[in-house]
Amino acid sequence: SFSAEAVPQAPEDPLFGLMAAYRADPFDKKVDLGIGAYRDNNAKPWVLPVVKKADAILRDDPALNHEYLPIAGLASFTSAAAKLILGADSPAIAEQRTTSVQTISGTGAVHLGALFLARFYPGKPTVYFSNPTWANHNQIFNNVALPVATYPYFSKSTKGLDFMGMKKAISDAPDRSIILLHACAHNPTGVDPTQEQWKEIAVLLREKSHFPFFDCAYQGFASGDLAKDAWAVRYFVSQGFELCIAQSFAKNFGLYGERAGCFHFVTGRATDATKTVGRISSQLAILQRSEISNPPAYGARIASTVLNDPALFAEWEENLREMSGRIITMRKALRSKLEELETPGSWNHITDQIGMFSFTGLSEREVQKLRDVAHVYMTKNGRISMAGLNTGNVEYFAKAVDRVVR
Ligand code: PMP
């Protein structure tokens, strides 16, 4: 029989534990480089100006109510979300080879995809993640009882991509494995394959009949250019792959707590693709109904308002360039401060890496020392959130790094 006393204590989520420790620290110059959320130059959360506008439009809409959304979510949102990631002129959309379901942000999209694959993908495939990857990938696929494994990704020596290791592992994986790929701005390393490397990865996946599962949490946030950040996904679709995409609007709209996301399934170019997609869509609806009934409305309404209005869309792109631009500026500033201080080691990876995060190469011991001597909070794998740096603290942080690595 069930014994409530026998339930063991679970470990605290490392990231949320770090946030709590930061908040409890009274030191005035403390620096939070753990959080995966954008901060402005004053270290404050930023409500995108275009989101404020969309919010005002929604508030003034007398037709707005609090009824349930359909099971698959707000149609004006999911169709705009598909165009955003696949491209407005995507043949896959024109040929009705896609189906989209609104989810509880990117996490919910990864989960819905995992649940769907666990149910319908033949032969209990192994899911391959990059080593390292977003820690939640492991937990989510464990929850649906799919076996997981990793492929090498980060080279400790170059602090760039271990492309040879990655290719070998993908080749060695059993045929028809599921390969999880970060569409852009890889978390936690900030290291992305080049377009030439993506092409080689596509060839390998095709040879092995692997299934690509794209996780796209940072479109527009990495380079500031929505099409550039979607390049890998669009390339795979152009090559006729059957694939799925987990899409988050947390970072690129600053809608973290509103949980706006989407799961897309794209089939290959078979003649009966539209029927296939119809059946997949019907199964996704059943899974969604049993898990969440229907998704939350507010974030999807905000994103839909912006995505479907050309003027607001242009303003959003401006907001994206502001966020990604500030982060790129901080990368340059951090690297040049470290080089100015002649801090031991090479620091080019700080500007080579892209997106919200940088894998500094600092050891667990150095990370602990940074926290003890300088009140700098970062995850023990040496990852820093670039958004936590600003003109007021980047020099302080560089000096602290200089101190601990000497
Ligand atoms: N995938 C990756 C790689 C991420 O970095 C994140 C955000 N931390 C997510 C998915 C999903 O986040 P959310 O559920 O907030 O959209």
Residues whose N, C-alpha, C, O or C-beta is under 5 A from the ligand:
A	BS01	PMP	G36 I104 S105 G106 T107 G108 W134 N187 D215 A217 S248 A250 Y256
